[in-house]
Amino acid sequence: MESQIVRVRTGGREVVLDITEECASFAADAASGGDGLLHVFVPHATAGIAVLELGAGSDEDLLSVLSEVLPADDHWRHKHGSRGHGRSHVLPAFVPPFATLPVIGGRLALGTWQSIALVDLNVDNPDRQIRLSFLG
């Protein structure tokens, strides 16, 4: 199995960050034209990985839904950090911290409109790591 850490900076805002290019590049190099599985994992208790259409409003829609389901208010028991920080610790129950994707002939087998995104509501920690692993 091959692995690589990708480091990203999300800034001090909620974000759906497109990481498709980094994933595709790693998968192509690791697969060397072969088949296998790409596992994408974010080792943080307050972020997730989503596979969805990006750039057509879906990313903003996702953030909107998450703010309705997980409001940034003071009702959370987990209270350290910024207002509503506890919701970030619940996020991985809705948007898991991983995704496993097929790689066929060295290319990610994503659907036409599918992209891979880091979903991060935690405005207190802008520095993130994403572990990419390929199993041939």
Backbone bond lengths (Angstrom), bond angles and torsions (degrees), N, CA, C in turn:
res aa  C-N    CA-C-N  psi(-1)  N-CA   C-N-CA  omega(-1)  CA-C   N-CA-C  phi
1 M - - - 1.445 - - 1.519 108.66 -
2 E 1.315 116.10 136.75 1.463 122.02 175.57 1.516 109.07 -105.80
3 S 1.342 115.65 144.25 1.460 120.84 -179.42 1.516 110.69 -137.80
4 Q 1.316 114.49 153.99 1.455 121.05 177.06 1.525 108.54 -151.42
5 I 1.330 116.09 143.77 1.459 121.45 174.97 1.525 108.21 -100.81
6 V 1.326 116.24 129.25 1.456 122.66 173.18 1.518 106.65 -108.30
7 R 1.313 116.63 129.05 1.456 121.18 179.12 1.535 108.57 -105.58
8 V 1.330 114.38 133.15 1.467 119.73 178.33 1.522 108.83 -132.04
9 R 1.306 114.78 156.03 1.465 121.23 175.41 1.521 106.62 -117.84
10 T 1.323 116.27 119.49 1.459 121.05 -175.65 1.521 112.49 -92.28
11 G 1.310 118.18 -12.19 1.454 120.23 -177.33 1.514 110.34 80.87
12 G 1.294 116.86 -175.30 1.461 121.24 -177.36 1.511 112.14 -95.02
13 R 1.341 116.75 40.47 1.463 120.33 -178.79 1.518 110.01 -139.35
14 E 1.323 115.79 160.03 1.467 120.64 174.19 1.524 107.52 -67.90
15 V 1.335 115.48 141.26 1.457 116.90 -173.08 1.529 112.30 -149.18
16 V 1.310 114.42 146.98 1.462 123.92 164.02 1.521 103.65 -115.56
17 L 1.319 116.75 103.85 1.462 123.08 -170.95 1.524 110.44 -104.38
18 D 1.305 117.21 122.02 1.457 122.91 -179.95 1.533 109.93 -70.35
19 I 1.330 116.61 119.29 1.467 121.76 178.35 1.530 110.70 -119.82
20 T 1.327 116.19 18.17 1.469 121.18 -176.55 1.521 111.83 -59.64
21 E 1.314 117.48 -45.16 1.466 121.09 -176.88 1.525 111.17 -61.68
22 E 1.333 117.01 -44.11 1.464 120.06 178.76 1.528 110.76 -62.41
23 C 1.341 115.98 -41.09 1.464 120.67 179.48 1.525 111.58 -66.20
24 A 1.327 116.54 -44.61 1.469 121.37 -179.03 1.522 111.22 -64.60
25 S 1.323 116.59 -40.98 1.462 121.06 -179.94 1.530 111.06 -64.88
26 F 1.333 116.19 -46.46 1.463 119.98 178.03 1.524 110.63 -61.90
27 A 1.333 117.46 -45.69 1.472 121.20 -178.95 1.521 110.98 -60.92
28 A 1.326 117.44 -42.28 1.464 120.91 179.66 1.527 111.34 -62.22
29 D 1.321 116.82 -45.27 1.469 120.78 179.37 1.525 111.28 -66.19
30 A 1.323 116.69 -46.30 1.464 120.72 -176.14 1.522 112.14 -69.69
31 A 1.325 117.72 -35.51 1.464 121.53 -176.50 1.518 112.84 -79.10
32 S 1.331 117.34 -24.53 1.465 121.63 -178.11 1.532 111.98 47.55
33 G 1.315 115.98 44.59 1.453 120.80 178.49 1.514 114.84 85.03
34 G 1.325 117.50 -1.43 1.460 121.28 -177.81 1.516 113.08 -96.03
35 D 1.338 114.38 -170.45 1.460 122.37 -179.00 1.526 110.07 -108.84
36 G 1.321 115.62 158.05 1.461 120.21 177.06 1.504 110.99 169.21
37 L 1.318 114.56 -157.17 1.459 121.68 -179.32 1.524 110.14 -127.68
38 L 1.330 115.42 134.85 1.457 121.53 172.25 1.516 107.11 -101.52
39 H 1.316 115.71 124.79 1.464 121.21 175.84 1.521 106.76 -108.20
40 V 1.330 115.97 127.78 1.456 123.07 179.46 1.522 106.30 -114.01
41 F 1.335 116.37 124.53 1.458 120.87 -175.41 1.525 109.77 -137.12
42 V 1.313 116.69 133.80 1.456 121.45 175.00 1.534 107.99 -108.90
43 P 1.348 117.20 113.03 1.467 120.77 -175.89 1.530 112.50 -83.42
44 H 1.317 115.03 57.04 1.461 121.22 178.98 1.526 107.79 -135.15
45 A 1.316 116.92 144.04 1.470 121.61 -178.73 1.523 112.40 -80.38
46 T 1.327 116.96 0.79 1.465 119.83 -173.62 1.530 113.45 -131.56
47 A 1.330 117.97 25.36 1.464 120.86 -179.90 1.524 109.27 -145.47
48 G 1.311 115.83 164.97 1.459 120.66 -179.80 1.520 111.50 -144.44
49 I 1.328 114.65 172.79 1.465 122.65 177.94 1.525 107.48 -119.71
50 A 1.327 116.20 130.44 1.466 120.81 179.80 1.526 109.74 -126.64
51 V 1.329 115.32 147.25 1.462 121.92 172.59 1.520 105.50 -113.32
52 L 1.334 116.18 113.36 1.457 121.17 -176.85 1.518 109.92 -161.41
53 E 1.321 116.00 170.61 1.460 121.52 174.54 1.521 108.14 -73.32
54 L 1.323 116.02 134.63 1.467 121.31 178.46 1.521 109.79 -119.93
55 G 1.319 115.47 155.55 1.449 120.57 173.43 1.513 115.41 86.25
56 A 1.311 118.15 -4.22 1.471 121.03 178.88 1.523 110.40 -116.16
57 G 1.318 116.55 20.04 1.453 121.23 179.62 1.515 114.11 102.07
58 S 1.326 117.68 -14.35 1.467 120.29 -177.77 1.517 112.20 -64.99
59 D 1.328 117.47 -34.65 1.460 119.96 179.34 1.529 110.28 -65.70
60 E 1.332 117.32 -43.63 1.460 120.55 176.62 1.531 110.97 -66.57
61 D 1.347 116.52 -37.76 1.465 119.83 177.12 1.521 111.05 -61.75
62 L 1.341 116.80 -41.51 1.461 120.27 179.06 1.526 110.38 -61.65
63 L 1.332 117.08 -47.16 1.469 119.54 178.56 1.527 111.27 -61.42
64 S 1.316 116.90 -36.93 1.468 121.02 178.87 1.526 111.18 -65.08
65 V 1.322 116.73 -46.10 1.471 120.68 179.09 1.525 110.28 -63.65
66 L 1.319 116.50 -43.35 1.462 119.51 179.95 1.529 110.79 -62.88
67 S 1.338 117.87 -35.86 1.467 119.06 178.71 1.526 111.77 -70.14
68 E 1.331 116.81 -26.76 1.467 119.80 175.91 1.527 111.00 -76.63
69 V 1.330 115.83 -44.00 1.467 121.02 -178.00 1.528 110.94 -75.47
70 L 1.315 116.51 -37.50 1.467 123.23 -177.98 1.532 109.03 -123.44
71 P 1.323 118.22 75.66 1.465 120.40 -175.54 1.532 112.77 -67.52
72 A 1.319 114.97 146.27 1.469 121.41 178.10 1.523 109.03 -85.69
73 D 1.325 115.42 69.14 1.461 120.07 -179.64 1.527 109.94 -123.77
74 D 1.303 116.07 -169.02 1.468 120.50 -173.86 1.525 114.82 -96.09
75 H 1.314 118.65 12.51 1.472 118.74 -176.38 1.532 113.55 -83.47
76 W 1.304 118.64 -7.18 1.473 121.94 -177.07 1.522 111.24 -75.05
77 R 1.313 116.73 139.61 1.471 121.70 178.14 1.529 110.80 -72.23
78 H 1.325 116.10 -35.07 1.461 121.79 176.95 1.528 106.63 -77.32
79 K 1.342 117.18 103.11 1.462 120.37 -165.22 1.523 116.76 -110.48
80 H 1.313 121.00 -5.08 1.471 117.37 -177.54 1.536 109.90 -71.72
81 G 1.303 116.19 163.08 1.460 120.15 178.51 1.513 112.68 83.34
82 S 1.325 115.25 -160.55 1.464 120.99 -177.47 1.524 111.28 -69.65
83 R 1.315 115.94 166.45 1.465 121.96 179.90 1.528 110.37 -56.50
84 G 1.325 115.31 127.16 1.463 120.39 179.04 1.516 114.73 81.10
85 H 1.329 117.36 10.30 1.470 120.86 -177.46 1.532 112.76 -56.40
86 G 1.318 117.47 -29.94 1.462 120.81 -179.59 1.514 112.92 -57.30
87 R 1.330 117.61 -30.33 1.469 120.47 179.28 1.527 111.97 -63.49
88 S 1.337 116.21 -30.84 1.464 119.55 178.97 1.522 111.39 -63.49
89 H 1.339 116.22 -29.91 1.456 120.28 179.41 1.527 112.25 -79.30
90 V 1.320 117.04 -14.41 1.465 122.11 176.52 1.537 110.22 -92.86
91 L 1.314 116.93 -22.82 1.469 122.01 -177.72 1.524 114.13 -47.49
92 P 1.347 120.21 -46.14 1.463 119.30 -176.59 1.534 114.81 -62.04
93 A 1.327 117.97 -15.39 1.462 120.06 173.98 1.527 110.88 -74.59
94 F 1.333 117.00 -21.44 1.462 122.60 179.79 1.524 112.36 -102.73
95 V 1.326 115.60 -40.05 1.461 122.66 177.27 1.528 105.21 -122.61
96 P 1.342 117.62 100.55 1.469 120.15 -172.75 1.526 112.28 -62.48
97 P 1.317 116.76 156.32 1.463 120.12 -178.04 1.531 113.50 -81.03
98 F 1.316 117.43 19.01 1.465 120.09 -178.27 1.525 111.01 -153.60
99 A 1.332 114.53 161.69 1.464 122.75 169.62 1.519 106.54 -151.44
100 T 1.319 116.74 143.90 1.463 122.33 175.58 1.515 107.51 -119.55
101 L 1.336 115.63 127.84 1.455 121.57 -172.57 1.523 111.22 -128.27
102 P 1.331 117.87 143.34 1.462 120.26 178.11 1.528 111.68 -74.01
103 V 1.305 114.44 145.27 1.461 122.37 173.43 1.528 105.94 -121.68
104 I 1.314 116.27 121.57 1.462 122.20 -177.87 1.526 108.09 -122.14
105 G 1.318 116.44 124.23 1.461 120.16 -179.89 1.515 112.90 57.44
106 G 1.331 116.26 34.62 1.463 120.94 177.67 1.515 115.01 80.59
107 R 1.331 117.29 5.05 1.466 120.39 -178.88 1.516 110.66 -122.85
108 L 1.329 115.94 142.22 1.455 120.31 174.49 1.522 109.12 -60.53
109 A 1.328 116.65 132.23 1.467 121.49 -179.26 1.525 109.61 -93.68
110 L 1.326 115.35 63.68 1.461 121.45 177.71 1.517 109.47 -87.90
111 G 1.325 116.87 153.24 1.453 121.56 173.65 1.522 110.08 -69.92
112 T 1.311 116.21 167.46 1.465 122.51 -175.32 1.519 113.44 -49.38
113 W 1.308 118.05 -44.84 1.464 121.10 -174.62 1.526 113.03 -107.23
114 Q 1.314 117.97 10.26 1.468 120.23 -177.59 1.529 111.70 -85.74
115 S 1.310 114.49 139.07 1.459 122.98 173.51 1.522 107.86 -132.88
116 I 1.316 115.72 165.93 1.468 121.99 178.23 1.525 107.02 -110.68
117 A 1.328 116.27 130.90 1.463 119.65 -175.70 1.521 112.11 -135.47
118 L 1.313 114.55 144.97 1.458 122.35 167.47 1.519 106.54 -86.26
119 V 1.324 116.60 127.90 1.463 121.83 177.34 1.527 106.70 -109.32
120 D 1.335 115.64 120.38 1.459 120.35 -174.02 1.526 109.55 -137.56
121 L 1.326 116.19 114.82 1.462 121.75 176.73 1.521 112.41 -98.20
122 N 1.332 117.14 -7.71 1.462 122.58 -173.58 1.528 110.44 -82.27
123 V 1.317 116.26 101.30 1.461 120.59 -179.67 1.533 112.17 -79.15
124 D 1.328 117.19 -6.16 1.463 121.38 -178.95 1.531 113.37 -86.22
125 N 1.325 118.28 -16.63 1.463 121.44 -176.58 1.527 109.82 -134.04
126 P 1.333 117.85 92.77 1.453 120.31 -176.48 1.532 114.84 -81.84
127 D 1.320 118.61 -10.68 1.456 121.49 -178.20 1.522 110.23 -96.39
128 R 1.327 115.92 118.85 1.472 121.53 -175.06 1.510 111.33 -125.84
129 Q 1.321 114.37 151.88 1.460 122.00 173.37 1.519 108.47 -118.52
130 I 1.308 116.04 144.08 1.456 121.93 175.25 1.522 106.10 -129.01
131 R 1.329 115.97 123.03 1.464 120.03 178.42 1.513 108.79 -94.16
132 L 1.314 115.94 122.98 1.461 123.03 174.96 1.526 107.75 -104.93
133 S 1.318 117.11 128.16 1.470 121.84 179.16 1.512 108.28 -130.30
134 F 1.339 115.91 137.18 1.459 120.76 178.10 1.523 108.93 -118.33
135 L 1.311 114.52 129.72 1.462 121.58 175.49 1.511 107.34 -118.33
136 G 1.334 116.01 114.69 1.463 121.13 -177.93 1.502 112.56 -85.90
